[in-house]
Amino acid sequence: GAAASAARSRSVVAYGNAGRTQAIGVASTPVPWVPVIVVLFLYFCYCSAFTVFETVGVVYTKASPILQFDVQSNGGFFCLLGAECIVGLVVLQIVNRFCNDRILLVLTTILMSGGNGMLVDWSGWAPAWRFYVGVGMVSIGYSTSTALLISVYSKVLEGLDQGAMMGWLSSAAAIARCVGPLTSAYVWKIDPYQNGHLVFVGITGLLALAAVIAAVCYFVLRPRGQPSTVDASESGPSERDALINS
């Protein structure tokens, strides 16, 4: 009775001390502000690009004399884009076994930027084949790049309180969902061509900038604790796992 009670008390005290030690360790770990800011900016760019397409995409497909979508056609079209995103994520799981997250992040950002660029046609409206290819690239690029960026972010924050930091990521997306639609609607209104070309040019430039930043900050976005001179993709399987988990 008394001995068991004393043992339980010691266990509770030890557990409490361990929890306090862990909490102090997490709190004392410095936040890597540079990679955090880079990730937040990239996420803002991705979400802005997709919310812009959500805003002007329906208007574009209805106004285009080539497409002439109605409400039902737009519903089916966006449903197919959702399915395309799922397929893109499945393919990403396979490709990610042979190439690290940061390289794929740059490539998928370029894919999304190129997709928006294909929607630009100063002579009129983009041909149907270019529209479908461009929108497909945007859809796959968005779903894969955001998934990769979240993966990179979690590795950058290894050992930190990721709950609060992930909240910042959601805040960047929320700001993008406010800025993107308002800006795109205004630009569409002042566009003398009235076909969204200025909107797509702006988003293409923004995503091109994001791709450059992702490439330049390749080593800045490395997993926490990984030496800047070592690339996980150049290591063997066991060493790569050790680097990512360090």
C-alpha positions in Angstrom: 0.0 0.0 0.0 2.4 2.7 1.2 5.3 1.5 -0.9 3.1 1.4 -4.0 1.7 4.8 -3.3 5.2 6.2 -2.9 6.3 4.6 -6.2 3.3 6.1 -8.0 4.2 9.5 -6.6 7.8 9.3 -7.7 6.6 8.3 -11.2 4.2 11.3 -11.4 7.0 13.6 -10.3 9.5 12.1 -12.8 6.9 12.4 -15.6 6.2 16.0 -14.7 9.9 16.9 -14.7 10.4 15.2 -18.0 7.5 17.1 -19.5 8.9 20.4 -18.2 12.3 19.6 -19.6 10.9 18.8 -23.0 8.8 21.9 -23.0 11.8 24.0 -22.0 13.8 22.3 -24.8 11.2 23.1 -27.4 10.8 26.6 -26.3 14.5 27.3 -26.2 15.1 26.0 -29.7 15.5 29.0 -32.0 13.1 29.4 -34.9 14.8 29.2 -38.3 13.3 32.5 -39.5 14.8 32.6 -42.9 13.4 29.3 -44.2 10.1 30.0 -42.4 9.7 33.3 -44.2 10.7 31.7 -47.5 8.1 28.9 -47.1 5.4 31.4 -46.1 6.0 33.5 -49.2 6.0 30.4 -51.5 2.8 29.2 -49.9 1.2 32.6 -50.4 2.2 32.6 -54.1 0.8 29.1 -54.7 -2.5 29.9 -53.0 -2.8 33.2 -54.7 -2.3 31.6 -58.1 -5.0 29.0 -57.5 -7.5 31.3 -56.0 -7.0 33.7 -58.9 -7.8 30.8 -61.3 -10.9 29.9 -59.2 -12.0 33.5 -59.5 -11.5 34.2 -63.2 -11.6 30.7 -64.5 -15.4 30.4 -64.6 -15.6 33.9 -66.2 -13.0 33.0 -68.8 -14.6 29.7 -69.9 -18.0 31.4 -70.2 -16.7 34.5 -72.1 -14.3 32.6 -74.4 -15.9 32.3 -77.9 -13.9 29.0 -78.3 -15.1 27.3 -75.1 -18.5 28.8 -74.3 -19.0 26.8 -71.1 -22.3 26.9 -69.2 -22.8 26.3 -65.5 -23.0 22.5 -66.0 -19.9 22.4 -68.2 -17.9 24.4 -65.7 -19.0 22.1 -62.9 -17.9 19.0 -64.8 -14.7 20.7 -65.8 -13.7 21.6 -62.2 -14.6 18.1 -61.1 -12.1 16.7 -63.6 -9.5 19.1 -62.3 -10.0 17.7 -58.8 -9.5 14.2 -60.1 -6.4 15.4 -61.9 -5.0 16.7 -58.6 -5.5 13.3 -57.0 -3.7 11.6 -59.8 -0.8 14.1 -59.6 -0.4 13.4 -55.9 -0.3 9.6 -56.5 2.4 10.1 -59.1 4.3 12.4 -56.8 4.6 9.6 -54.2 6.4 7.5 -56.8 8.7 10.2 -58.1 9.5 11.3 -54.6 11.3 8.0 -54.0 14.0 9.0 -56.6 14.2 12.8 -56.1 14.1 14.9 -53.0 11.4 17.3 -52.0 13.2 20.6 -52.8 14.1 19.6 -56.3 10.5 18.6 -57.0 9.3 21.8 -55.4 11.2 23.8 -58.0 10.0 21.7 -60.8 6.4 21.7 -59.8 6.5 25.5 -59.4 7.9 25.9 -62.9 5.1 23.5 -64.1 2.5 25.8 -62.5 4.1 28.9 -63.9 4.3 27.4 -67.4 0.6 26.4 -67.2 -0.5 29.9 -66.5 1.8 31.1 -69.3 0.0 28.9 -71.8 -3.3 30.7 -71.1 -1.8 34.0 -72.4 -2.6 34.8 -76.1 -2.4 38.5 -77.0 -4.0 37.9 -80.4 -7.2 36.8 -78.8 -8.4 33.8 -76.7 -6.1 30.8 -76.1 -6.9 27.8 -78.4 -8.8 25.0 -76.7 -5.9 22.6 -76.6 -3.6 25.2 -75.0 -6.3 26.0 -72.4 -6.8 22.4 -71.4 -3.0 21.7 -71.3 -2.3 24.9 -69.4 -5.1 24.4 -66.8 -4.0 20.8 -66.4 -0.4 21.9 -65.6 -1.7 24.5 -63.1 -3.9 21.9 -61.4 -1.2 19.3 -61.0 1.4 21.9 -60.2 -0.6 23.4 -57.4 -1.6 20.1 -55.7 2.0 18.7 -55.8 3.8 21.9 -54.9 1.7 22.6 -51.9 2.1 19.0 -50.7 5.9 19.2 -51.2 6.1 22.6 -49.5 4.3 21.3 -46.4 6.7 18.4 -46.3 9.7 20.8 -46.6 8.2 23.0 -43.9 7.8 20.2 -41.4 11.4 19.1 -41.9 12.7 22.6 -41.4 10.7 22.9 -38.2 12.0 19.6 -36.8 12.1 19.8 -33.0 9.9 22.9 -32.8 6.2 23.3 -31.8 4.9 22.7 -35.3 1.2 23.4 -34.3 1.7 27.1 -34.0 4.0 27.3 -37.0 1.5 25.5 -39.2 -1.0 28.1 -38.1 1.2 30.7 -39.7 1.1 28.7 -42.9 -2.7 28.7 -42.8 -2.6 32.4 -42.2 -0.5 32.9 -45.4 -3.1 30.9 -47.3 -5.9 33.0 -45.8 -4.3 36.3 -46.8 -3.8 34.9 -50.3 -7.5 34.0 -50.5 -8.3 37.6 -49.8 -5.7 39.3 -52.0 -5.9 36.9 -55.0 -9.6 37.2 -55.9 -9.7 41.0 -55.2 -6.6 41.7 -57.3 -7.6 39.5 -60.1 -11.1 40.9 -60.4 -9.7 44.5 -60.5 -7.1 43.6 -63.1 -9.7 41.8 -65.3 -11.8 44.9 -65.1 -9.1 47.3 -66.3 -7.7 44.8 -68.9 -8.4 46.4 -72.3 -8.5 42.9 -73.9 -11.1 41.7 -71.4 -9.9 38.1 -71.7 -7.8 37.7 -68.6 -4.4 37.9 -70.2 -3.1 40.5 -67.8 -4.2 38.4 -64.9 -2.4 35.3 -66.3 0.7 37.3 -67.1 0.8 38.6 -63.5 0.4 35.1 -62.0 2.9 33.6 -64.4 5.5 36.2 -63.2 4.6 35.7 -59.6 5.1 31.9 -59.9 8.3 32.4 -61.9 9.6 34.5 -59.0 8.6 31.7 -56.6 10.5 29.1 -58.7 13.6 31.3 -58.6 13.4 31.8 -54.9 12.8 28.0 -54.3 15.9 27.3 -56.4 18.1 29.9 -54.8 17.0 28.9 -51.3 17.6 25.2 -52.0 20.1 24.7 -49.1 18.2 27.2 -46.9 15.2 24.8 -47.0 17.2 21.7 -46.1 16.0 19.5 -43.2 16.9 20.8 -39.8 20.3 19.6 -38.8 21.4 18.5 -42.2 24.8 20.0 -43.3 24.5 22.5 -46.2 27.1 20.5 -48.1 25.2 17.2 -48.1 22.2 16.5 -50.2 19.9 13.7 -49.1 19.3 12.7 -52.6 22.9 11.8 -53.1 23.0 9.5 -50.1 22.1 5.9 -49.8 18.7 4.9 -48.4 19.8 4.5 -44.8 21.9 7.6 -44.7 19.1 9.6 -46.4 16.6 8.5 -43.8 19.1 9.4 -41.0 19.6 12.9 -42.5 15.9 13.6 -42.9 15.1 12.4 -39.4 18.0 14.3 -37.8 
